[in-house]
Amino acid sequence: MKEVLRLGAGSGFWGDAQDPAAELLEKGELDYLCFDYLAELTMALLQRQKMKNPAAGYIPDAVQCMSALLPEARERGTRLISNGGGVNIRAAAQRIVEGARKDGLSGARIALVEGDDLLSKLDLLEASDVPLTNMDTGDENFSVIRSRVVSANVYTDSSGIVEGLKGDADVVITGRVSDNALYVGPVAHEFGWRRDAAHTDLLAASVTVGHILECAAGCTGGMSSRFADMPRMGHVGFPIAEFRRDGSADITKLPGTGGCVDLFTVKEHLVYEISDPRNYLMPDAVADFTSLRLDAVGADRVRVSGVRGKPAPDLLKLVVGYQDGWIGETMAFFPWPNAYDRACKARETMLERFERMGLAADQIQFDFVGLNMLHGPAAPAPERKLANQMSEVGLRCAVRTRTREEADKVRRAGTHLWIMGPGGTSFGTPMKTRPIVALWPTLIPREFVQQTTDILVA
């Protein structure tokens, strides 16, 4: 019976580097390697892909990475867990099975966890008088967007992952579980933790450690306010958690890799994307981040201990994605001399073109790249003389419309600047219009969610 589990973070988002994960698998002596690919908007984007192609809807990176790592993972006894199934978990699992067969991995077991997709249950939720109040705005009129809904995925707990591991799965692939559930699942499975009062603090500890790990390089120097001091970030080491049966864990990384693990990097990620630190509400447990203790116990090694918590909440977060218009966008860059004046003249010209073309816009946004694109109205107003001394200034225009046809007028107005605009202007390829998918986050009773786990064998 294991007393210490070694869990590695293999990914923090869709598009993350894969070489640190391969390095962890090769050198990390891991029991589990876990991959987080999903953001809130991702599910709606994947659902749109699936609507166009029923075979799509999963994260391609997840299938490619699981398939590439599976031969070595089986050899080393490391099990892979990923939420890259997106909105088509079964298709992703089938692709991994196909890859395993091609690699001669007969008998490889791929578990798929379904149950987070509640698109077909929205009518039932409404009929059951579930309020579906928007958590961000307080809007209670869900019916206004009902006909435009494209996705509805609930954050689920780790119970489906546990079932897959009980079934001796080599790979577990899920949809929208909570990010930290990827780590809670293997810990709860290996240590036999149940969802009862005796294990509440232990589950809260696993939620906490999962939160620290879930963004991979986020706790080994990435996104840090001390980024300038971080060594060799191009060869950063993804984190490892050595998790003990008593709920304590050491956060570390492979020797010789870039980045850093110290009290500061762990604290920085501990407070990342949270609201109330005393009540970090997750489907597996509620963690109190103010209860824990952090200790530096060696080079690139921080111990997390003493986490307290409360039982899992009765309500789960459901994120509904819905169609909310279109975006038309253009970009142009203007050279010295008088780059800022040129950009201002181009903005004036585009507004005149919009008026002439009869553009029906809900919102028009202009940003001066290099001056206010990141900070928007919080940026100080540019001093004209200084701004005109800049080597170049970019102008981005983004317009929100109700229809694709109106959004296309923005692209056309941008191309009109090719000759109507200031001399010396540099343009890229005209940008395609794209639909807007907005999010409606809400809470629903846990009783409406039922996870199922199936195992496919290569």
FENHU-V248229 format. One record per residue. RES is the residue in one letter. OMEGA is omega as a letter, one per 30 degrees, with the letter a starting at -180 (NA if undefined). Layout:
res->RES omega->OMEGA
res->RES omega->OMEGA
This chain:
res->M omega->a
res->K omega->l
res->E omega->l
res->V omega->l
res->L omega->l
res->R omega->a
res->L omega->l
res->G omega->l
res->A omega->a
res->G omega->a
res->S omega->l
res->G omega->a
res->F omega->l
res->W omega->a
res->G omega->a
res->D omega->l
res->A omega->a
res->Q omega->a
res->D omega->l
res->P omega->l
res->A omega->l
res->A omega->l
res->E omega->l
res->L omega->a
res->L omega->a
res->E omega->a
res->K omega->a
res->G omega->a
res->E omega->a
res->L omega->l
res->D omega->a
res->Y omega->l
res->L omega->a
res->C omega->a
res->F omega->l
res->D omega->a
res->Y omega->a
res->L omega->l
res->A omega->a
res->E omega->a
res->L omega->a
res->T omega->a
res->M omega->l
res->A omega->l
res->L omega->l
res->L omega->l
res->Q omega->l
res->R omega->l
res->Q omega->a
res->K omega->l
res->M omega->l
res->K omega->a
res->N omega->a
res->P omega->l
res->A omega->a
res->A omega->l
res->G omega->l
res->Y omega->l
res->I omega->a
res->P omega->l
res->D omega->a
res->A omega->l
res->V omega->a
res->Q omega->a
res->C omega->l
res->M omega->a
res->S omega->a
res->A omega->a
res->L omega->a
res->L omega->a
res->P omega->l
res->E omega->l
res->A omega->l
res->R omega->a
res->E omega->a
res->R omega->a
res->G omega->l
res->T omega->a
res->R omega->a
res->L omega->a
res->I omega->a
res->S omega->l
res->N omega->a
res->G omega->l
res->G omega->l
res->G omega->a
res->V omega->l
res->N omega->a
res->I omega->a
res->R omega->l
res->A omega->l
res->A omega->l
res->A omega->l
res->Q omega->l
res->R omega->l
res->I omega->l
res->V omega->l
res->E omega->l
res->G omega->l
res->A omega->l
res->R omega->l
res->K omega->a
res->D omega->l
res->G omega->a
res->L omega->a
res->S omega->l
res->G omega->l
res->A omega->a
res->R omega->a
res->I omega->l
res->A omega->l
res->L omega->a
res->V omega->l
res->E omega->l
res->G omega->a
res->D omega->a
res->D omega->a
res->L omega->a
res->L omega->a
res->S omega->a
res->K omega->a
res->L omega->l
res->D omega->l
res->L omega->l
res->L omega->l
res->E omega->a
res->A omega->l
res->S omega->l
res->D omega->l
res->V omega->a
res->P omega->a
res->L omega->l
res->T omega->l
res->N omega->a
res->M omega->a
res->D omega->a
res->T omega->a
res->G omega->a
res->D omega->a
res->E omega->a
res->N omega->a
res->F omega->a
res->S omega->a
res->V omega->a
res->I omega->a
res->R omega->a
res->S omega->a
res->R omega->a
res->V omega->l
res->V omega->a
res->S omega->l
res->A omega->a
res->N omega->a
res->V omega->l
res->Y omega->a
res->T omega->a
res->D omega->a
res->S omega->a
res->S omega->l
res->G omega->l
res->I omega->l
res->V omega->l
res->E omega->l
res->G omega->l
res->L omega->l
res->K omega->l
res->G omega->l
res->D omega->l
res->A omega->l
res->D omega->l
res->V omega->l
res->V omega->l
res->I omega->a
res->T omega->l
res->G omega->a
res->R omega->l
res->V omega->l
res->S omega->a
res->D omega->a
res->N omega->l
res->A omega->l
res->L omega->l
res->Y omega->l
res->V omega->a
res->G omega->a
res->P omega->l
res->V omega->l
res->A omega->l
res->H omega->a
res->E omega->a
res->F omega->l
res->G omega->a
res->W omega->l
res->R omega->a
res->R omega->a
res->D omega->a
res->A omega->a
res->A omega->a
res->H omega->a
res->T omega->a
res->D omega->a
res->L omega->l
res->L omega->l
res->A omega->l
res->A omega->l
res->S omega->l
res->V omega->a
res->T omega->a
res->V omega->l
res->G omega->l
res->H omega->l
res->I omega->a
res->L omega->a
res->E omega->l
res->C omega->l
res->A omega->a
res->A omega->l
res->G omega->l
res->C omega->l
res->T omega->l
res->G omega->l
res->G omega->l
res->M omega->a
res->S omega->l
res->S omega->l
res->R omega->a
res->F omega->a
res->A omega->a
res->D omega->a
res->M omega->a
res->P omega->l
res->R omega->a
res->M omega->l
res->G omega->l
res->H omega->a
res->V omega->l
res->G omega->l
res->F omega->a
res->P omega->l
res->I omega->l
res->A omega->l
res->E omega->a
res->F omega->a
res->R omega->a
res->R omega->a
res->D omega->l
res->G omega->l
res->S omega->a
res->A omega->l
res->D omega->l
res->I omega->a
res->T omega->l
res->K omega->a
res->L omega->l
res->P omega->l
res->G omega->l
res->T omega->a
res->G omega->a
res->G omega->a
res->C omega->l
res->V omega->l
res->D omega->a
res->L omega->a
res->F omega->a
res->T omega->l
res->V omega->l
res->K omega->a
res->E omega->a
res->H omega->l
res->L omega->a
res->V omega->a
res->Y omega->l
res->E omega->l
res->I omega->l
res->S omega->a
res->D omega->a
res->P omega->l
res->R omega->a
res->N omega->l
res->Y omega->a
res->L omega->l
res->M omega->a
res->P omega->a
res->D omega->a
res->A omega->l
res->V omega->a
res->A omega->l
res->D omega->a
res->F omega->l
res->T omega->a
res->S omega->a
res->L omega->l
res->R omega->l
res->L omega->l
res->D omega->l
res->A omega->a
res->V omega->l
res->G omega->l
res->A omega->a
res->D omega->a
res->R omega->a
res->V omega->a
res->R omega->l
res->V omega->a
res->S omega->l
res->G omega->a
res->V omega->l
res->R omega->a
res->G omega->l
res->K omega->a
res->P omega->l
res->A omega->a
res->P omega->l
res->D omega->l
res->L omega->l
res->L omega->a
res->K omega->l
res->L omega->l
res->V omega->a
res->V omega->l
res->G omega->a
res->Y omega->l
res->Q omega->a
res->D omega->l
res->G omega->a
res->W omega->l
res->I omega->l
res->G omega->a
res->E omega->l
res->T omega->l
res->M omega->l
res->A omega->a
res->F omega->a
res->F omega->a
res->P omega->l
res->W omega->g
res->P omega->l
res->N omega->a
res->A omega->a
res->Y omega->l
res->D omega->l
res->R omega->a
res->A omega->l
res->C omega->l
res->K omega->l
res->A omega->l
res->R omega->l
res->E omega->a
res->T omega->a
res->M omega->l
res->L omega->l
res->E omega->l
res->R omega->l
res->F omega->l
res->E omega->a
res->R omega->a
res->M omega->l
res->G omega->a
res->L omega->l
res->A omega->a
res->A omega->l
res->D omega->a
res->Q omega->l
res->I omega->a
res->Q omega->l
res->F omega->l
res->D omega->l
res->F omega->a
res->V omega->a
res->G omega->a
res->L omega->a
res->N omega->a
res->M omega->a
res->L omega->a
res->H omega->l
res->G omega->a
res->P omega->l
res->A omega->l
res->A omega->l
res->P omega->l
res->A omega->a
res->P omega->l
res->E omega->a
res->R omega->a
res->K omega->l
res->L omega->a
res->A omega->l
res->N omega->l
res->Q omega->l
res->M omega->a
res->S omega->a
res->E omega->l
res->V omega->l
res->G omega->l
res->L omega->l
res->R omega->l
res->C omega->l
res->A omega->a
res->V omega->l
res->R omega->a
res->T omega->l
res->R omega->a
res->T omega->l
res->R omega->a
res->E omega->l
res->E omega->l
res->A omega->a
res->D omega->l
res->K omega->l
res->V omega->l
res->R omega->a
res->R omega->l
res->A omega->l
res->G omega->l
res->T omega->l
res->H omega->l
res->L omega->a
res->W omega->l
res->I omega->l
res->M omega->a
res->G omega->a
res->P omega->l
res->G omega->l
res->G omega->a
res->T omega->a
res->S omega->a
res->F omega->l
res->G omega->l
res->T omega->l
res->P omega->a
res->M omega->l
res->K omega->l
res->T omega->l
res->R omega->l
res->P omega->l
res->I omega->l
res->V omega->l
res->A omega->a
res->L omega->l
res->W omega->l
res->P omega->a
res->T omega->l
res->L omega->l
res->I omega->l
res->P omega->a
res->R omega->a
res->E omega->a
res->F omega->a
res->V omega->l
res->Q omega->l
res->Q omega->l
res->T omega->a
res->T omega->l
res->D omega->l
res->I omega->l
res->L omega->a
res->V omega->a
res->A omega->NA
